[in-house]
Amino acid sequence: MKMNSIEELLDWEDDWLERDGLDVGEERNAWLEEGVELYKKFIEIDKKEPRYSITLSELYLEVGREEKIKKGNQIKAYQTLRSATLYAPKKPDAFYHLSFILAKEKRKWEAVLFYGNEALEKGVTGSRRIKLLCNLALGYARLGYIVKSLELFEEAKALDEQMEHEWFIELYSDRMKENRREPILLKETNEKRKAVSKEDYNHILEDAMDGKCVVLDLTKENKFFRGIKDDIRLERKEAEVLGYLIDHSMTSCPKKRIEESIWDDCKVSASAVKRYITSIRRKLSEAMGREDIAAAVLVTTNDGYEWKSEIPSVVLR
């Protein structure tokens, strides 16, 4: 079987990226599976380029509908990144992403710290350094080292001179406060996040069904937007984009800032955000029973997009 050249794979990648955000459901899953095959081929040609392994691991975390398949893909994502650290041991990229993947699974906090500190030592810089300090701070807090955790948050704030990462730092600081009795973080429009119980969570969902608010529920594997008319399932990236916009409600969010926050350092098509916004608007219309989403709820601004719904909006994480 003929092996693709790197030029052929890069052309394939451009075509594949241009279809990001176009499909939903099984078609979306087929697009993800195509991406898995693409980046496997990249790795066959160049095992020392972390970008391919990082993108492949992200795809593994998203592909699959059944719980058993998703569990297996989580292991594949970890193994892919761990291999990348062995093939490119002097580059911080794979170490950085491993630290976050392990933290999202809320386990193996010692490993979160190991890979995170390795990434720091190998020179991770800029936006990723600020985010990594927050992830390490959360890890130290989970292991009981509160003073160390607070020091890392202060270091992250000091590096964030333009306050571009204030939202991220605040989110991770709030995650420190999660506990078994109140395991869910609730964010209302223009309010600070607060921890709530599962009983409170159920009351909030009932309020959404009664039309008192709308709810973006990010607490489970499957993400939902809940409005007065319906509960609509969102793809992972749709949920992340919408969560970012609602958390920044009544503020214009530049397209570039959305890309950096959601895709981090992964390659993204120039039109991906626009396609996701189109898909999100369609789902919001169905959930809220409204035809004016683009004009009055999720609007286009001069440099990006803005969530400006007059209905109380809640994000649950």
N, C-alpha and C positions, 0 to 999 in steps of 0.2 A: 504493500500500500504506500503510495507516494505521500511524503510528508510535506505539509504546507510550508511555504517560505514565510519569513517574518513579514514581508511586504504584503503577502496575501492575507495573513492574519490581521494585520493592521487595517486593511480595506474591509475585511469582514467585521472587525470591531466597530469601525465607523458606521457601517450599515446597521449593525446590531444596536448601537447606542441611539441611532436616529429613531428606533422603534420603541424606546423606553417610554412608558406611560401611555401607549396607545391601546393596550389590551387589558382585559380584566378576566378574572376567573381562570378557567382552564387555558385560555389563550395566553394569559399572563404567565401561567406556569410553564407553558411550552417555550415562551420567550426566555424565561429564567433557565430552563434546561438547556436551551441552545447556548446561552452564555456560559454555563458550566462546561460544555464540550469545547467551546472556543478557548476559554482560559486554561483548560487542561492542555490544549495544544500549544498555547504560549509557553507553559511551564516545561513541556517536553523539549522545546527549543532553547529556553533560557531559564534555568532553575535559579539563577542568581539575581533576577530582577524581582524585588519584593512586590511590585505593583500587581503582577499577575496573580500571585498567591493571595494577596489582600482582597482583590476583587472576587476571586473564586470563593474565598471563605465567606464573603458577604452574600454571595449568591446561594451558597449552601444553607445559610441561615434563613433564607427567604423561600427557597423552593420546596415543594411538597405540601400536600393538603392533609395527609393523615398523620396522626400523632407519632406513630411508630417510625415513619419515614423522617419526620422532622427531628426526632431524637437522634437517629442515625446520622443525619446531616450535620447536627451540632458537633458530633464527634469528628466528622470529616473536616469541618471548618477548623477545629482546633488542630487536627493533625496536619492540615495544609499549612497553617501558619507556623506551627512548630518546625516543620521541615524547612520553611523559608528562613527561620532563624539559624538553622544549621548551614544552609547554603550561602547565606549572606550574614555572617555573624557580626560584622562590623557596622552594619546599617541598622538604624533604630526602628525602621518602619514596621516590620513584622512583630517585633517585641511590643511596640506601642499598641497595635491592634489586638494582640493576644491579651494584654492587660484589660482592655475594655470588654472583649468577648467573655472572659472569665468573670468579670464583675457583673455583667448583665445576667449571668446565670445565678448570681448571688451565692456563690460557693467558692471554695479554694482561694480564700483571701490571701493566703501566704503566696500563692502563685501569682495573683494579681500584683502584689508588691514586687515579687521577683522580676517579672517581665517589665513592669513599669519602671522600676529603678534601672534595669538594664537599658531601657530606651533612653532614660535621662543621661546615663553615663555615655551612651553612644552619640549624644548630641542632638536629640530631638529639639526643634526650635519653633519659634513663632507661636501661631495659634495652637498647634498641637502640644506644645510644651505647657501652655496654660491649662488646656483640657486634661492633660495627663496628670498634672499636679492635683487637680480636683479629684480624679479617679483614685490616685494614691491616697489622698486625704480621706476619701470614703473607705478605702481598704483598711487604713490604720484605725479609723474610728470603729469599724466592724470588729477589729481584733482588740479593741479596748484602749488603744494609744491615742487618747483624745488630744493631749497637748501637741503631739507630733502632727495630728490631723489639722488642728487649728493653725499651726505654723505654716503648713503647706497651702492652706486656703489664703493666708495672708501673702504668701509668696506669689500665688496666682494673681491676686488682686494688684499687687505691686507691678507685675509684668503687664497687666492689662491697662496700660496708660490711657488709651482712648475709650476705655469702658465698653469695647465692642463685645466682650465676653461676659458682661455682667449677668445676663440671663443664665448662661451656662453655670457660672460660679454659684449663683443663687440656687439653681436647681439641685446641684450636688450638695450644697450646704444643707438644703432642706431634706435631702435624702438621708442625711445623718440622723434625722429625728424619727425615722420610721421605727415602729416597734410592733410587737405581735398583737397588742390590743388595738392599735390604730395603724394598720399596715398600709393604708392608702393615702396618697398625697392629693389634695384637692386644691385647684387653682381657679378662683373666680375672677371675672373681669376687674382689673385695676386693684386687686387685693393680693395680699401675701398668701403663699401656699400654707395650708394647714393639714395636719394629719387627722384622718377620720377613721371610724370603725367600719366594719362590713355592714353593720346595721344602718349607719348613716349613708353608706354607699347605696343601699337598696332604696332608701327614702329619696335620694337624689334622682335615681332612675325613674321612680314613680312621678316625681315632679316634672321630668322631661316628657313623660307620657301624657301628663295633664296640661302640657303647653306652658308651664311656668318657666322653663329654661331649656337650653339645648346642652347635650353632654357629649363630649369626646371621651370615650372610654378606652384607655391604653393599658388597663390593668392586666389584661389576659393576652394569651397568644394571638387570638383573633381580635382585631381592633374594630370598634363600632362607633358610629355617630348616631346618637339617639335624639330624634325630634318628635313633634306631636303626631306626625303621620306614620312614621316607621322607624325601625332600627336598620341601618344600612352598614354592611360590612365594608371596611376599607382595606385596600392593600397596604402593606407595611409602609412604603414610601409615602403614599397618600396620607396616612395617619400622622407620619412624622412632619410632613409639610404643614398640614392643617393644625397640628399641635403647636408648632412654632408660631404660626400666624395668630392663633387665638391667644397664646401666651403674650404676644405683642399687640394685642387688640388696640384699635384706634391709633396705630402707628404704621406708617408706610414702611414695608420691609423690602429693601432692594433685592432684586433677583440674585445678584452676586452673593449677598449675605445668606440668602436661603440656600444656595448651592453649597456654600462653605459649611453651613450648620448641618445640613442633611447628608450630603455626600462626602463631607470631610475632604480627604485628599484623593478620592477615587475619581476617575475620569468620568465626565458627564457631558451629554449633548447640550449644545447651546439652547435648544428648544425644549429640553426636558421639563423644566419648571412650568412653562406655559401649558404643556400637555397635561401635566398633573393637575394644574389649576382647573383646566377645562373638565377633567374627569371628576374632580372634587365638587365643582359647582353642580354638575349633573346629579351627583348623589345627594348633595345638600337639598336640591330642589325636591327630590323624591322624599327625603326624610322630613322636611319642613313643610311640604305642600305649598311651595311658593315658586313663582316664575321670575321673580326679580332678584335672584341671588347675585348676579353679576353687577347689578345696579345699586343694591342696598345692603348686601351682606358681605360678600367677598369681592371687593372691587379692585379694579386695575388703577394704579397710580402712575405718576410720571416715571418713576424708577423701579416699580415693582408691584406689590399687592398689599392690601390692607383688609383686616377683619374689622368690620364696623357695624355688626348686627346690634339692633336696639334690644334684642331679647337677651336676658342674662345667659352667659356662656360659661360652662364649667369644663375643665380638663381634669381627668382622673388618671393618675399614674401609679 
